[in-house]
Amino acid sequence: MEYKKITEDNYTLHLINTDRFKSMSIVVFLTKKFNKDDIPYGNLLCKNMVYTSKKYNTKNKMAIIGEELYGASVSASFGISGKTESYVFSLDFLNPKYTDSSYLESSIDFLCEILFNPNVKDNAFESSYFNITKKDAISSVLSLKDKPNLYARVEYSALMYKGTETAYSSIPNLKDLESITEKDLYKEYTKLFNGDYKIDIAVYGELDSRVQDIIKRKFKNVKSNNEKLTMYINHKYKDEVQEKVDSLPFNQSKLYIGYRLKGLDYHELNHVLRVYNTILGTMNDSILFNVVREEHSLCYSIGSYYSKYNPSLTIYAGINKINYEKSVELIKECVESMKDKKVLERLFDSAKKTINTYLNNYYDDLTAQINQYYQREFDTVEDVETIREKINKVTIDEVIKLNDKISLSTIYLLKGDN
Amino acid sequence: MKIKTFKKVDEKVYTEKLDNGLEVYLYKTDKTKNFYITISVKYGARITKYKVGNRVVDVIPGSAHFLEHKVMALSENKAISKRINDLGSLANAWTSYYGTNYNIFGSINLIENLKLLLDIFYNTNINEKSVNEEKGIIGEEIDMYKDQIDSLMYSKLFDNLFNKSYSKNTVVGEREDIANITAKSLNEIYNDYYVPNNTFIIVTGNFDIDEVMNTIKDYMKNIKVKPKELPKRIKERDKEIVNVPYEEIKKDMENTRVKYAIKMKKNIFGIKDDNILKDYLGLILSNNFSATSELFERYKDNDIVIGMSYGVNIIDDYLIININALTNDGNRFIDNIKEDIKKLKLNEEEFERKKKKYLKSYILDFDNIEDVEYLLSLSLMIDNKIDYNEYDKLIALNYKEASRIMKLINFDNVSIIRTIK
């Protein structure tokens, strides 16, 4: 694999040349500092842009061009990461060597049609499709309570990260969403390529020598904001433990327990925490899996994850509501056992090897590779082999010491009331 | 050892059937640092009753999945579990109607991982205590699926479509079913079905083919498992008419969900190969009901649906086509789809365009070692063989035949399930 970064005035191009996959991807990232007022526009703008365009002005025409290009597809998403927000437009298509010579440029044209030629009239998105997508967006917000996993995670995050960017999800407030007009949305669209956002373009696959020129030609009119952005959040957590119980008519209850992480240095946050999290909740034989699921049969799913940009550790489990107190106590004991050298010794080497397997997976994961180069624009992101080397040097004592910087912050239960 | 090649993509599979009947499939690629090893048994939740010798066994629903939990019981087999962890590997398992798959994903020491997976498979110890303990975990898994509305609706739809078919039961079963499962009932199934001539091993990744094949052969020589007479599945004969034509599920949800299904005998199409039949129907249905169809656009424009999708299933002798909708008005969708489903359309240009998507999908199947394994294991479980000529078959799909098939679809035998507030 060869990587080349080309910094143009109006965008940064990441060329990742590899024959690993039989497909190609072009991903356009638009990034800026998070502003909660942008949330209502995020998903609605994405939906409108991929639904129709000026040239492909019906849903069906948009579908036909994708099929003609051997199932080429453009997806769009809006997300929040640390202190930033971003739009991501991704074109996936076959390696042109399986088709014909015009296929590469035709596929890029398809992406550019969606990016630069939206279905607008008189400075407003076309009304009928705007109304359809708006209805869909409203319906999606209203149906949040029908999705217990997502609902619980959104509510937990709002509680755990209150007062910070992480407390927000990309799901908008209903009132804000309802008030958006076709003109408002178009106004928001005009900001995308006009200097408000930092623009990164990643091209991944068996690269043709023409790619760089094609991109240069197609993106010549965009303007990028090259102001330095950071993803890290300085979260001032409250000292007391907060607990909340909601209920909805489901069979299973969803439990989330959040631990705040304070004062971790770079090594602790990027290497030690990864080992800690693997032992606690992600490896085959993790402490949570062994104690809560296997020894006490309290759940089917249990695990943990951590947030690097708003330092915290979260444990989640699907439980029966009658086992709430027992599950919380056992989970607390599991975290407490992370101080026990004997417990850690049993799992420590295996955890590192498990991480090594996950790291190898990076080479088989197109998205992970693209994201790594993108994230380097905002953060120090080591390459996989450096991470591997540093993970392998983590000691048990460092993992134990991490416990001094971890404390319980939030317990959230979405009680299944059926 | 035979070498088989998938056309167009030039991907090769090394295969051999051992003396004891066990089949081995090896796919080597130097594009990855990882490997994926699986051992699968062609026994899944569709077997509800079987006969072996003079013995007839009624299988408790959920047994195949329960057995998977007890075979992959790593917490009860500390030594094997420790070795898997020491190698940094990830072990898992899954069960479908057609088979059960045990797998290890790793990057260090493939040979030892392979032996460990074989140890897990061939050294089970299913006892009453551990079976009872597992019921709590599986009970939570059942609840989890019941909270997923699509999963719940599919299980009820297939229950309503059939009178006696296996598909009336979910793969995981109900809490009442698993309460009746015992160590004895699981051991009986294990002894009858987990035999080498009903089992296959697939290894994908970067490895030495001869070394892996020899390891499997040596292992089999040492454990001396012999082929056995395979049980005969006793298939319940289902009535053609749907069991329940309409059902409402009371659920306080924001939008209404509807599944509109039609049931017909698959032999009306005169196509022996189920996969070809499914390919043709997939093309036809995609043109008419997918998010890219004209009908979908019309339904969206007229606020009839929020989302729409379709599915094709072959359940023994029957073909099921289902159209799924997320809508604000269930009655209006049902009224419309009743008529529109009879107006299927597909022209030659549309047919050729849809076919291109199939070709892309075929080419991309080989990008990931887990996808390759899944492709192979699914073919072996469902069809009992791997079709190395799939590309030729895709190329041979033709508009004339699609038109013929489209005209034969029978729309009269309907079962509808919907949510209601």
Interface residues (C-beta under 8 A of the other chain):
Chain A: R20 F21 K22 S23 T58 K59 N60 M62 A63 I64 G66 E67 E68 Y70 G71 L94 Y98 S128 I132 K135 D136 S139 L142 S143 K145 D146 P148 P249 F250 N251 Q252 M283 N284 D285 N290 R293 E294 E295 S297 L298 C299 Y300 S301 G318 I319 N320 L347 D349 S350 K352 K353 T354 I355 N356 T357 N360 N361 Y363 D364 G416
Chain B: V9 K31 T32 K33 N34 L74 S75 S81 K82 I84 N85 D86 L87 G88 S89 L90 A91 F105 G106 S107 I108 E133 E134 K135 G136 I137 I138 E140 E141 D143 M144 K146 D147 I149 D252 M253 E254 N255 S290 A291 T292 S293 E294 F296 E297 K300 D301 D303 I306 G307 L326 N328 R353 K354 K356 K357 L359 K360 S361 I363 L364 F366 D367 N368 I369
